[in-house]
Amino acid sequence: MSSSDSASTNPAPTSGPQGTPRTSAVSVAVCLILLAALVWAMAPSRARFKPAPLQKVALGCAQVAHDFVGTDLTEVPGVELSSLSAAQRNRALYRLNMEPCPCGCNQSIAACRMNHPACPVCKDLVQKIVAEERGPGAEEPDTKSRE
């Protein structure tokens, strides 16, 4: 085989893409600028929301923002639990210790009653919970002693 035969069997060297590195860099830069303009045009403007107003904290309650944690109080000031049965007393104490006080102090009802005795919200709520646990047909302790 001659050298002319081998030259004819080799494929001709292919040339790379036409252009210089400078035009490639310009093309990439233009593409990035167009992509950035597209992203900027599609991005919605930020909404300017104001937070909703919170309920006012009752007078006499601390305005402390912390996480609600249940308590384990067994006595609540101003509440007579001795008229309840053991099961009713346990349910009432469970509710008083685990339900948050709606006055805004972010404490349990029992803790709010203990720490803020002047809070009108928890005072009424404590009486309501004890009455619910006593039951609809139960009599007041004062009426039992009269009969």
MODA-V696376 format. One record per pair of residues at least 4 apart in sequence whose C-alpha atoms are under 7 Angstrom apart, sorted by the first residue. I is the first residue (numbers start at 1). J is the second residue. D is the distance in Angstrom with one decimal. If there is no record, write none. Layout:
BEGIN
I/J/D ; I/J/D
END
This chain:
BEGIN
1/5/6.3 ; 2/6/6.6 ; 3/7/6.2 ; 4/8/6.4 ; 5/9/6.5 ; 6/10/6.4 ; 19/23/6.4 ; 20/24/6.7 ; 21/25/6.3 ; 22/26/6.3 ; 23/27/6.1 ; 24/28/6.3 ; 25/29/6.1 ; 26/30/6.1 ; 27/31/6.2 ; 28/32/6.2 ; 29/33/6.2 ; 30/34/6.2 ; 31/35/6.1 ; 32/36/6.1 ; 33/37/6.1 ; 34/38/6.2 ; 35/39/6.3 ; 36/40/6.1 ; 37/41/6.0 ; 38/42/6.2 ; 39/43/6.1 ; 57/61/6.7 ; 57/63/6.7 ; 57/103/5.7 ; 57/104/5.1 ; 57/105/6.9 ; 58/103/5.7 ; 58/119/6.7 ; 59/119/6.8 ; 60/116/6.1 ; 60/118/6.0 ; 60/119/5.9 ; 61/105/5.9 ; 61/116/5.9 ; 61/119/6.5 ; 62/105/5.8 ; 63/105/6.0 ; 64/105/6.5 ; 66/106/6.9 ; 68/106/5.5 ; 68/107/5.9 ; 69/107/6.9 ; 70/97/5.6 ; 70/98/4.8 ; 70/108/5.8 ; 71/97/5.0 ; 71/98/6.7 ; 71/108/6.5 ; 71/111/6.9 ; 72/97/6.0 ; 73/97/6.7 ; 73/110/6.9 ; 74/93/6.7 ; 76/110/6.0 ; 76/113/6.9 ; 76/114/6.5 ; 77/113/6.9 ; 77/114/6.2 ; 81/89/6.2 ; 83/141/6.3 ; 84/88/5.6 ; 84/89/5.5 ; 84/134/6.4 ; 85/89/5.9 ; 86/90/6.1 ; 87/91/6.2 ; 88/92/6.1 ; 88/133/5.7 ; 88/134/6.6 ; 89/93/6.1 ; 90/94/6.0 ; 91/95/6.2 ; 92/96/6.1 ; 92/129/6.6 ; 92/130/6.0 ; 92/133/6.1 ; 93/97/6.0 ; 94/98/6.0 ; 95/99/5.6 ; 96/108/6.6 ; 96/109/5.2 ; 96/110/5.1 ; 97/108/5.4 ; 97/109/6.2 ; 97/110/5.4 ; 98/108/5.9 ; 99/108/5.5 ; 99/109/6.2 ; 100/106/6.2 ; 100/107/5.6 ; 100/108/4.3 ; 100/109/5.7 ; 101/105/6.9 ; 101/106/6.4 ; 101/107/5.9 ; 101/108/5.4 ; 101/109/4.6 ; 101/112/6.9 ; 101/122/6.4 ; 103/121/6.0 ; 107/111/6.0 ; 107/112/5.8 ; 108/112/6.1 ; 109/113/6.1 ; 109/122/5.9 ; 110/114/6.1 ; 111/115/5.9 ; 112/116/5.3 ; 112/122/6.8 ; 113/117/5.1 ; 113/122/6.1 ; 113/123/6.7 ; 119/123/6.4 ; 120/124/6.4 ; 121/125/6.3 ; 122/126/5.9 ; 123/127/6.6 ; 124/128/6.2 ; 125/129/6.2 ; 126/130/6.2 ; 127/131/6.1 ; 128/132/6.1 ; 129/133/6.2 ; 130/134/6.1 ; 131/135/6.5 ; 132/136/7.0 ; 134/138/6.0 ; 139/143/6.5 ; 139/144/6.9 ; 140/144/6.7 ; 141/145/6.7 ; 142/146/6.6 ; 143/147/6.7
END
